[in-house]
Amino acid sequence: RSEAGNALRPQHHEEDAALMLEMGVNAVRLAHYPQATYFYDLMDKNGIIVWAEIPFVGPGGYNDKGFVDLPAFRANGKEQLKELIHQHYNHPSICVWGLFNELTELGDNPVEYIKELNVLAHQEDTTRPTTSASNQMGDLNFITDAIAWNRYDGWYGGTPADLGKWLDRMHKDHPEICIAISEYGAGASIYHQQDSLVKTVPTSWWHPENWQTYYHIENWKTISSRPYVWGSFV
């Protein structure tokens, strides 16, 4: 936020909650780390479902690793998960605990550690399911109770129509898993306008609003028409 950065005050959280309600938001993913207690209070008050998660974040699209198989790393992650659950267990808005975001199995393989985190989450809270946000295939997607993917079809590559093809293929191949879209979106600026609908180059300085609007409309058509998708987060 301008002139505030990450040091948000209560009025900033209230502004965010008001905007969310105006947009018709009914769920929020608090990525990729725990948030201020007051924000959870606002979600409780306004009946907005919360996905809360620990800051176990992979390298995304980069050739690196998010998991380092060291005792100190393992202990730190488990402690953060326990503290997240203990601190926010009584917030009725929290529906699910998130265990990772965009991890990779390259380098130190995190699969066994994710299994340990999943067991720990269920030990600390027997009432809520677990989930994670992935951006690739692999065994790490079949550990938590539900799984979600970060998909940017029509932004970083391809077209918005590719999302539906991918979802249908995933559901056909793995009908046993609960699928969601944990991230999707396209950049835009209110100062960038054009009459024609032309696909935006993400790395360029020109991000017109009409492509973002088209992108969201097409993605929402895809997501909302598939009852096996349990949620989506812009």
C-alpha positions in Angstrom: 0.0 0.0 0.0 1.3 3.5 -0.8 3.1 5.0 2.2 2.3 2.0 4.3 3.9 -1.0 2.6 3.2 -4.2 4.6 2.6 -2.3 7.9 -1.2 -2.1 7.4 -3.3 -0.4 10.0 -6.8 -1.6 11.0 -8.5 0.9 8.7 -6.5 -0.6 5.7 -7.9 -4.1 6.5 -11.4 -2.6 6.8 -11.0 -1.0 3.4 -9.9 -4.3 1.9 -12.9 -6.1 3.5 -15.3 -3.5 2.2 -13.9 -3.8 -1.3 -14.1 -7.6 -1.1 -17.8 -7.5 -0.1 -18.5 -5.0 -2.9 -17.0 -7.4 -5.4 -19.1 -10.3 -4.0 -16.1 -12.2 -2.7 -17.0 -15.2 -0.5 -13.5 -16.7 0.1 -10.0 -15.5 0.4 -6.6 -17.2 0.2 -4.2 -15.5 2.6 -1.0 -16.2 0.6 1.7 -16.9 1.4 1.9 -16.3 5.1 -0.2 -15.7 8.2 -2.0 -12.3 8.4 -2.9 -9.9 11.1 -5.4 -11.2 13.6 -7.7 -8.2 12.9 -8.1 -9.4 9.3 -9.3 -12.8 10.5 -11.7 -11.0 12.8 -13.1 -9.1 9.8 -13.5 -12.3 7.9 -15.4 -13.9 10.8 -17.6 -10.8 11.0 -18.4 -10.7 7.3 -18.8 -14.4 6.7 -15.9 -14.8 4.2 -14.2 -18.2 4.1 -10.4 -18.2 4.7 -7.6 -20.4 3.4 -4.8 -19.8 5.8 -1.3 -21.1 5.0 2.3 -21.2 6.2 5.2 -19.5 4.2 6.5 -22.7 2.6 7.0 -21.3 -0.8 8.9 -22.8 -3.7 10.8 -21.1 -6.5 7.8 -20.8 -8.8 9.0 -20.9 -12.4 12.7 -20.6 -11.5 15.2 -23.4 -11.5 15.8 -23.5 -7.8 14.3 -25.3 -4.8 12.0 -24.2 -2.0 12.8 -27.1 0.3 16.2 -27.6 2.0 16.4 -31.0 3.7 18.0 -29.9 7.0 16.8 -30.5 10.6 16.6 -26.8 11.3 14.4 -26.2 8.2 12.1 -29.1 9.1 11.7 -28.0 12.6 11.1 -24.4 11.7 8.3 -25.3 9.2 6.6 -27.6 11.7 6.8 -24.9 14.4 5.2 -22.3 12.1 2.4 -24.7 11.2 1.7 -25.4 14.9 1.7 -21.7 15.7 -0.6 -20.8 12.8 -3.1 -23.4 14.0 -2.8 -22.6 17.7 -3.2 -18.9 17.2 -6.1 -19.0 14.8 -7.9 -22.2 15.6 -11.0 -20.5 17.0 -11.6 -18.3 13.9 -14.8 -19.8 12.4 -13.9 -18.2 9.0 -10.9 -20.5 8.5 -11.9 -23.5 6.4 -8.6 -25.0 5.4 -4.9 -25.0 6.3 -2.5 -24.5 3.4 0.8 -26.4 3.5 2.8 -25.1 0.5 2.9 -23.0 -2.6 4.6 -23.9 -5.9 7.1 -26.4 -4.5 9.2 -28.5 -6.9 10.6 -32.0 -6.6 13.9 -30.9 -8.1 16.8 -30.9 -5.7 15.8 -31.9 -2.2 12.5 -33.7 -2.6 9.8 -32.3 -0.3 7.3 -35.1 -0.6 8.1 -36.9 2.7 8.2 -33.6 4.5 4.8 -32.5 3.2 3.4 -35.8 4.4 4.8 -35.0 7.9 3.2 -31.5 7.8 -0.1 -33.0 6.7 -0.1 -35.5 9.6 0.9 -32.6 12.0 -1.9 -30.4 10.7 -4.5 -33.1 11.4 -3.0 -33.8 14.8 -3.3 -30.2 15.8 -6.8 -29.7 14.3 -9.0 -32.7 13.6 -11.8 -30.6 12.2 -10.3 -28.9 9.2 -8.9 -30.3 5.9 -5.5 -29.4 4.4 -4.7 -28.2 0.9 -1.8 -26.7 -1.1 -1.2 -24.6 -4.2 0.8 -26.3 -6.9 2.1 -25.3 -10.3 3.2 -28.7 -11.6 2.6 -32.4 -11.6 4.1 -34.9 -9.2 3.6 -37.0 -6.0 3.4 -33.8 -3.9 -0.1 -33.2 -5.3 -1.6 -36.3 -3.7 -0.9 -35.7 0.0 -3.2 -33.0 1.3 -7.0 -33.5 1.5 -7.6 -31.2 -1.4 -5.2 -29.6 -3.9 -5.3 -26.5 -6.0 -3.2 -25.2 -8.9 -1.9 -21.8 -9.9 -2.9 -21.4 -13.5 -2.4 -18.4 -15.8 -3.7 -19.8 -19.1 -3.9 -16.8 -21.5 -1.5 -14.7 -19.5 2.0 -16.3 -19.4 1.1 -18.5 -22.3 -1.7 -20.2 -24.3 -5.2 -18.9 -24.2 -8.0 -18.8 -21.6 -9.6 -21.8 -23.3 -6.6 -23.9 -22.2 -7.8 -23.8 -18.6 -10.9 -25.8 -19.4 -9.0 -28.4 -21.3 -6.5 -28.8 -18.5 -9.2 -29.1 -15.8 -11.2 -31.7 -17.7 -8.1 -33.8 -18.4 -7.1 -33.6 -14.7 -10.5 -34.6 -13.5 -10.7 -37.5 -16.0 -7.2 -38.8 -15.0 -7.7 -38.2 -11.2 -11.4 -38.1 -10.3 -10.5 -39.0 -6.7 -8.8 -35.6 -5.9 -10.5 -32.4 -5.0 -9.3 -29.7 -7.5 -9.4 -25.9 -7.2 -7.7 -23.0 -8.8 -5.5 -21.3 -6.2 -4.3 -18.5 -8.5 -5.3 -17.0 -11.8 -5.1 -13.5 -13.2 -3.8 -11.0 -15.7 -2.1 -7.7 -15.2 -3.7 -4.3 -16.0 -3.5 -0.6 -15.4 -6.4 1.9 -15.4 -4.1 4.1 -17.5 -3.7 1.5 -20.2 -6.7 1.4 -22.6 -7.2 0.2 -26.2 -10.1 -0.4 -28.5 -9.0 -3.7 -30.0 -8.7 -6.9 -28.0 -5.0 -8.0 -28.3 -3.3 -10.5 -26.1 -0.9 -8.7 -23.7 2.8 -9.5 -23.4 3.3 -10.0 -19.6 6.9 -8.7 -19.7 5.9 -5.5 -21.6 5.0 -2.2 -20.1 1.6 -2.2 -21.8 -1.1 -4.0 -19.8 -4.6 -2.8 -21.1 -7.7 -3.3 -19.0 -9.8 -4.9 -21.7 -7.5 -8.0 -22.0 -7.7 -8.5 -18.2 -11.5 -8.2 -18.3 -11.7 -10.7 -21.2 -9.3 -13.0 -19.4 -11.3 -13.0 -16.2 -14.7 -13.4 -17.9 -13.4 -16.4 -19.9 -11.7 -18.0 -16.9 -14.8 -17.6 -14.8 -17.0 -19.2 -17.4 -14.7 -22.2 -17.3 -14.4 -22.5 -13.5 -18.1 -21.8 -12.7 -19.3 -24.4 -15.2 -17.4 -27.3 -13.6 -18.9 -28.5 -10.4 -15.9 -30.6 -9.5 -13.8 -27.4 -9.0 -14.2 -26.6 -5.3 -13.0 -23.0 -5.4 -11.0 -20.3 -7.3 -8.9 -17.4 -6.2 -8.0 -14.4 -8.4 
